[in-house]
């Protein structure tokens, strides 16, 4: 039987502001990427989100990004390799503290937003991220795009990795995500997202924004928790995968 991990970015509120429906989403996903305080999140939210994930039996991962609360981590910053290593270690350490408190393992790392996108194409950024993970805990699984520099850096450093696909984002012919500033970068209907997910999981293919079909074999699917309707999408995805006998399972036990 086929199996797939479903991950979601959670804990992305800050102070008095709440983003997403984290508790509901945790009923439908297998891995949680928890914001570490730089693009979103704060100590209270991190603590609460780790506790909720433990209650639901969902694997915990770190979701570090650029220090950019105003831009939600989606603005590019030019940092040196040493600076990237430092911000990674800082955020990994913060989330690990709450994992220790709640006696759950920290399983994976998924860079957020602009840091994720830059690491897909810029070798020195990808290598800095992997270096930080290797220094912190070389057993952590790094999530990244197929054929990206981040995955290549993991291969070179013998760090476990998971290839990720986005069910609510469109793809370009080279396998990269369509930039958010371009029209058509996001799929808006649940049906469109489900059909893209099924194509990826069952056929290992995705249709690009130009209509071409390209190969895409992945380990994990991402649902964005900050979107309206994300709970309905997650529920529909689980139901549809079940009808095709696809098991949803964390990568904690499969990589």
N, C-alpha and C positions, 0 to 999 in steps of 0.2 A: 504493500500500500504506500502511496505517496504521503509525504509529510512536509509540513512547512511551519516556520515560525512566523508569528504576527507580532510586530513591534509597534509601539506608539510612544510619541513624545508626551511626557506627563510632567506635572509639577511646575507648569509654566506660568503660574501666577506670581505676584510679588506684593508683599505687604497686604493692603486691603483689597487688592485686585485679584479676582479669580478668573482664570482662563480655562475653558474646557470642562468636561464632565468626567473627571478622573475616576471617581469611584465606579461609575457605570461602565466606563471603558474597560476597567480591569476585569470585568466578567467575561470579556470576549477576546482578550489578547493573551499572549504567552510571555512576552518580554516588555518591560517598561524602561524607556530611556528617560531618566529623571534629570531635569535641569539642575545645574550645580551652582547657581547664583550669579553667573556672569551675564547671560542674555536674559535670564528669567530665574525665578525661584529665590527662596531665602531659607535660612536655617529651619524655621517652623514648617514651611511647606515641604522641604526636603524630608524632614523627620516624619511628617504625616504621610507623605506619599510612599516612603519605604515601608511604613507600618501597614498601609492599605495593601501594597503589593504582597507583603508577607501573608496577610489574611486571605488573599485570593490565590495564593500559590503561584504568583507571577514572578519570573526572574527579573532581577534588578540590574540595570545598566546605567552608566554615567553618560550624560549628554552635555559635554563641555563645549563652550563656544567663545567667541570674542567678548571682551568686556564692553557690552553695548546694550544696556537696558533700554535706551531710547529707540534704538533701531531693531530691537528684538534679535540681535545677533545676525541680522541679514545684510549688514553693510560690510564690505571688505575692508580689512585693515592690513597694512604692510608691516609685519613684525619679523624680526630676525628669528633664526632657528632656535636660539637660546631663549628668546622671549616666548615662543610657542611652547617649548618644553616646560617653561616655568608656569604658564597659565594652565597647561594641561595637568601638571602635577598638583597644583593648588586645588583645582576643581575635583580631581580624582580623590585627593585626600579628604576633602570636605564631605563628599558623599560616602566614602568608605567609613567615616566616623559613625554615620547613622546606620550603615549596614552592620557595623560591629555592635552598636547599641541593640539592634533588633535581632541580632544573631542570624543574619542572612548573608549569603555570599554576594560579592560584587562580581557579576558574570561577564559583562561586556562593556564596550565603549563605542559610542556613536557620536562623532563630532556633529555640531549643530550648524545649520544655516550656511553663512558665508565661509566659515572654517571648513565645513564639509565639502562645499563646492570647489574651493580653492585647492584643497588637498587632492581632489580628483584629478587635477590637471598640473599642479605645480609640485615637482619632485621634492624640493627642499622642505616644503610644508608637510608633505606626506611623511617624509623621513623623520622630521622632527616630532610629529604626532606619534609615530611608531616607536621612536626612541624613548619618549616619555612613558608610553605604556610598558615598554620593556624594562625600564628602570623601576617603575612602580609595581608591576605584577605581570610577568611575561605569559601568564596563563589566561589573561583577559582576552576575550574575542573582540576583534575590531570589525565594526560594520562599515562597509564601503560599497561604492558603485562598481558594477562589472567593468573590467578592463581599465580601471582607474589607477592612478599613480599610488593611491593609498593601499589598494590591494597588492600592487607590485612591491611596495615597501614592506608589507607584511610577509610576502613570500621571501624576499631577500633576507629578512631578519628572523625568519622561522617563527613568526607570531601567528597564532590562530586568527582566522578571519571568516567573516560571513558576507556573502555577496547579497546586496539589498536591492529590491525593486520598490517603486512607489506606485500604488494603484490609483492615486488621484492626480498624478502629474503626467504630462505627455513627454514623449521621447523624440530626440532628433535622430537622424540617420546614422550618426556615429556612436549611438548608444548613450549619449549624454542627455541630461534633463533639459527640456526647453526652459530657457531663462525666464524667471517670473515676470520680468518687465515686458515680455513679448506676449502678444495676443495668442490665446490658445494654450497657454502653459499649464493650465489646470483643467481637469475633468470635473464637471460640476454635478452630474446626475449619478445617483447610486448605481443605476443600471450600467452606465459607461464604466464606472470603476470596477464593478463586479466582472464585467466581460473582459476587461484588461487583466484582472487578477487571474481569472480562469485560463486565459490564453498563456500567461506566464507560467502558472503552476502546472497545467496539464499538457501544454504544447511546447513549453520553453521558448516561446516567441512573443514579441510585442509589436504592435503596429505603430509606426512612427507618425509624427505630425504631417508628413508628406504622403502617408498611405502605404509606405513600404513595410514589409515584415522582416524583422531582424531577429537573430537568435538571442535569447536572454535566459540563462539558467541561473537560478538564484536559490539562496538558503532562507531568506526572510523577506516578508512583505511589510511595508510601512503604511500605517494610517496616521494622518495628522490629527492630533487631539484638539488643536485649537480651532478647528473648523466647525461651523454649525452643521448639525446632522451627522457628526462623526460617530455617535453611538448607534444611530440607525444603520450607518454604513458598516460598522463593525459587526453588528448583529446579522445583517444580511449576508456579509461575507462568510461568517461562521456557518450559517445555515446552508449557503450554497456549496461551500467546501464539503460539508457533511454529506450532501446528496451525491457528491462525486467520490466519496470514501477517502477524502484527504484528511489525514490526522494533523491537528494543530498542536505543536509541541515546541517547547523552549529548546534553544541550542545548547543549553547547559548540559544536557545529557546525550547530545547527538554529535557533537564535534570533539 
